[in-house]
């Protein structure tokens, strides 16, 4: 009963929010912020802006290590997050309540079950939130068609089924098995190409693990969809089923 009431409140709140027009400067900023935005169909542009309004309003934004989070930062992060929501309805990463933003890479303790060490990170994701981002790396990555926001949110989506293992949820067993086959073969080939000194289309960081393979593939799906479709068609097809969009056809 409480769940239904909460859903009703959410729908009502969002309806009131979307009755307001987005800030006028968004029309100027979006083509400069989101890859290929200017060539998209109008309905996709409108869906993106609506999801941005919800994402900005519903998340708690916190600056860390002295960083002050301003409207431009919220706009840019929300624009990348909204990309991933263009194929779904009535969902806006509800499990994530907080976005933590650092000015640059932050240090975290890591372990392998036996040893512990500290490492510098650009981002961090948890299945139930928060999402942690390094602003400097986020901006530098976008200039190179790398998308830290999509990367970390892909980890979050991956973890919704219980573990961040590079095995996102599919509605049927056949497709799930296809993903297992395609992603594992792709990861093996990527590692082989790296070892042989070959240039790879996917960022070599994808070879780190199955989870990173999925996250990097998700970045590439939204940043360079036509290239990904041409080079890794099976991987691209399965990602269209996860995100329920075909961004290669938006232009």
C-alpha positions as CSV (number, residue, x, y, z in Angstrom):
1,X,0.0,0.0,0.0
2,X,2.8,2.4,0.9
3,X,4.6,1.6,-2.3
4,X,1.5,2.5,-4.4
5,X,1.1,5.8,-2.4
6,X,4.7,6.7,-2.9
7,X,4.4,6.0,-6.6
8,X,1.4,8.2,-6.8
9,X,3.2,11.0,-5.0
10,X,6.2,10.7,-7.4
11,X,4.0,10.8,-10.5
12,X,2.1,13.9,-9.1
13,X,5.4,15.7,-8.2
14,X,6.9,15.0,-11.6
15,X,3.8,16.1,-13.4
16,X,4.0,19.5,-11.6
17,X,7.7,19.8,-12.2
18,X,7.3,19.1,-16.0
19,X,4.6,21.7,-16.2
20,X,7.4,24.2,-15.8
21,X,9.4,25.2,-18.8
22,X,13.2,24.3,-18.7
23,X,15.5,27.3,-18.3
24,X,15.9,29.1,-21.6
25,X,19.6,28.7,-21.7
26,X,19.3,24.9,-22.0
27,X,18.5,25.3,-25.7
28,X,21.8,27.0,-26.2
29,X,23.8,24.7,-24.0
30,X,22.5,21.3,-25.0
31,X,24.0,21.2,-28.5
32,X,27.4,22.1,-27.0
33,X,27.1,19.5,-24.1
34,X,25.5,16.4,-25.6
35,X,27.1,14.5,-28.5
36,X,25.0,14.8,-31.7
37,X,22.1,16.6,-30.0
38,X,21.6,19.1,-32.8
39,X,20.8,16.4,-35.3
40,X,18.3,14.4,-33.1
41,X,14.5,14.2,-33.8
42,X,12.6,16.8,-31.7
43,X,10.9,14.2,-29.6
44,X,14.2,12.8,-28.4
45,X,15.4,16.3,-27.6
46,X,12.2,16.9,-25.6
47,X,12.5,13.6,-23.7
48,X,16.1,14.4,-22.8
49,X,15.2,17.8,-21.4
50,X,12.2,16.4,-19.4
51,X,14.5,13.7,-17.8
52,X,17.0,16.3,-17.0
53,X,14.5,18.4,-15.1
54,X,13.5,15.3,-13.0
55,X,17.1,14.2,-12.4
56,X,18.3,17.7,-11.2
57,X,15.3,18.2,-8.9
58,X,15.2,14.7,-7.3
59,X,18.9,14.2,-6.5
60,X,20.8,15.8,-3.6
61,X,24.0,17.4,-4.9
62,X,27.0,17.6,-2.7
63,X,30.4,19.1,-3.4
64,X,33.4,17.5,-1.7
65,X,36.9,18.7,-0.9
66,X,35.8,22.4,-1.1
67,X,34.0,22.1,-4.4
68,X,30.8,24.2,-4.8
69,X,28.3,22.5,-7.1
70,X,26.7,25.1,-9.4
71,X,23.9,25.0,-11.9
72,X,26.2,24.4,-14.9
73,X,27.6,21.3,-13.2
74,X,24.2,19.9,-12.5
75,X,23.1,20.6,-16.0
76,X,26.0,18.8,-17.6
77,X,25.8,15.7,-15.4
78,X,22.0,15.5,-15.7
79,X,22.3,15.8,-19.5
80,X,24.5,12.7,-19.7
81,X,22.3,10.8,-17.2
82,X,19.2,11.7,-19.2
83,X,20.7,10.1,-22.3
84,X,20.4,6.7,-20.7
85,X,16.7,7.3,-19.9
86,X,15.4,8.2,-23.4
87,X,14.1,4.7,-23.9
88,X,12.3,4.1,-20.7
89,X,9.2,5.6,-19.0
90,X,8.6,6.6,-15.3
91,X,12.1,5.8,-14.2
92,X,14.9,8.2,-13.2
93,X,17.5,6.2,-11.2
94,X,15.3,6.2,-8.1
95,X,17.8,4.2,-6.1
96,X,20.3,7.1,-6.4
97,X,19.5,9.9,-4.0
98,X,22.9,11.7,-3.9
99,X,25.5,12.8,-6.4
100,X,28.9,13.5,-4.8
101,X,31.2,15.7,-6.9
102,X,34.9,16.1,-6.2
103,X,37.1,18.7,-8.0
104,X,39.5,16.0,-9.2
105,X,40.4,12.4,-8.6
106,X,39.8,11.1,-5.1
107,X,41.5,8.5,-3.0
108,X,39.8,5.3,-1.9
109,X,40.9,2.2,-0.1
110,X,40.8,-1.0,-2.2
111,X,41.4,-4.7,-1.4
112,X,41.5,-8.0,-3.1
113,X,40.4,-10.0,-0.1
114,X,44.0,-10.4,1.1
115,X,45.8,-7.1,0.7
116,X,44.7,-3.5,1.0
117,X,45.9,-0.4,-0.8
118,X,44.9,3.1,-1.7
119,X,44.1,4.1,-5.3
120,X,43.0,7.3,-7.1
121,X,39.6,7.2,-8.8
122,X,37.7,9.3,-11.3
123,X,34.3,7.8,-10.4
124,X,32.5,5.4,-8.1
125,X,29.1,3.8,-8.2
126,X,27.0,1.8,-5.8
127,X,23.9,-0.3,-6.6
128,X,21.8,1.8,-4.1
129,X,23.7,5.0,-4.6
130,X,25.5,7.4,-4.3
131,X,27.3,8.2,-7.5
132,X,30.7,9.8,-7.0
133,X,32.4,11.8,-9.8
134,X,35.6,13.8,-10.3
135,X,34.7,17.0,-12.2
136,X,38.0,17.5,-13.8
137,X,38.2,14.0,-15.3
138,X,34.5,14.2,-16.3
139,X,35.1,17.3,-18.4
140,X,38.4,16.0,-19.9
141,X,36.7,12.7,-20.9
142,X,33.8,14.3,-22.7
143,X,36.3,16.0,-25.0
144,X,37.6,12.5,-26.0
145,X,34.1,10.9,-26.4
146,X,34.5,9.3,-23.0
147,X,31.5,9.7,-20.7
148,X,32.2,9.3,-17.0
149,X,28.6,9.8,-16.0
150,X,27.3,7.1,-18.3
151,X,30.2,4.9,-17.2
152,X,29.3,5.1,-13.5
153,X,25.5,4.9,-14.1
154,X,26.1,1.8,-16.2
155,X,27.8,0.2,-13.2
156,X,24.8,1.2,-11.1
157,X,22.4,-0.5,-13.6
158,X,24.7,-3.5,-13.7
159,X,24.4,-3.8,-9.9
160,X,20.6,-3.7,-9.7
161,X,20.5,-7.4,-10.0
162,X,22.6,-7.9,-7.0
163,X,26.2,-7.6,-8.2
164,X,28.3,-5.4,-10.5
165,X,29.6,-8.3,-12.6
166,X,29.0,-7.2,-16.1
167,X,25.9,-9.2,-16.3
168,X,23.0,-6.7,-16.7
169,X,19.5,-8.1,-16.4
170,X,17.6,-9.1,-19.6
171,X,13.9,-10.1,-19.6
172,X,14.4,-13.6,-21.1
173,X,17.0,-16.3,-20.7
174,X,17.8,-16.6,-24.4
175,X,18.9,-12.9,-24.6
176,X,20.8,-13.3,-21.3
177,X,22.7,-16.2,-22.8
178,X,23.4,-14.1,-25.9
179,X,24.9,-11.4,-23.8
180,X,27.1,-13.8,-21.9
181,X,28.4,-15.2,-25.2
182,X,28.9,-11.9,-26.9
183,X,30.4,-10.0,-24.0
184,X,32.8,-12.8,-23.0
185,X,34.0,-13.3,-26.6
186,X,34.4,-9.5,-26.9
187,X,36.4,-9.3,-23.7
188,X,38.7,-12.1,-24.7
189,X,39.3,-10.6,-28.1
190,X,40.0,-7.2,-26.6
191,X,42.5,-8.6,-24.2
192,X,44.2,-10.6,-27.0
193,X,44.4,-7.4,-29.2
194,X,45.9,-5.4,-26.3
195,X,48.5,-8.1,-25.6
196,X,49.4,-8.2,-29.3
197,X,49.9,-4.4,-29.3
198,X,47.0,-3.8,-31.7
199,X,44.9,-0.6,-31.6
200,X,41.4,-1.2,-30.2
201,X,38.2,0.6,-30.8
202,X,36.9,0.1,-27.3
203,X,39.0,1.9,-24.6
204,X,41.6,-0.6,-23.3
205,X,40.2,0.0,-19.8
206,X,37.3,-2.2,-20.8
207,X,39.7,-5.2,-20.6
208,X,40.0,-4.8,-16.8
209,X,36.9,-6.9,-16.0
210,X,33.5,-7.9,-17.3
211,X,32.0,-5.0,-15.3
212,X,34.3,-2.5,-16.9
213,X,33.6,-4.0,-20.3
214,X,29.9,-3.3,-19.9
215,X,30.5,0.2,-18.6
216,X,32.9,1.2,-21.4
217,X,30.6,-0.3,-24.0
218,X,27.7,1.7,-22.6
219,X,29.8,4.9,-22.9
220,X,30.6,4.1,-26.5
221,X,27.0,3.2,-27.3
222,X,25.9,6.7,-26.5
223,X,29.0,8.6,-27.6
224,X,29.9,6.8,-30.9
225,X,26.8,4.7,-31.7
226,X,27.3,4.3,-35.5
227,X,31.0,3.3,-35.1
228,X,30.1,0.8,-32.4
229,X,27.3,-0.7,-34.6
230,X,29.7,-1.0,-37.5
231,X,32.6,-2.6,-35.6
232,X,30.7,-4.6,-32.9
233,X,27.2,-5.2,-34.3
234,X,26.2,-8.0,-31.9
235,X,27.3,-6.0,-28.9
236,X,25.5,-2.9,-30.2
237,X,22.2,-4.9,-30.8
238,X,22.2,-6.2,-27.2
239,X,22.8,-2.7,-25.8
240,X,19.8,-1.4,-27.7
241,X,17.8,-4.0,-25.8
242,X,19.2,-2.9,-22.4
243,X,18.7,0.8,-23.0
244,X,15.6,0.4,-25.3
245,X,17.0,3.0,-27.8
246,X,18.9,2.9,-31.0
247,X,21.0,6.1,-30.9
248,X,22.7,5.3,-34.3
249,X,19.3,6.1,-35.8
250,X,18.7,9.4,-34.0
251,X,20.6,11.5,-36.6
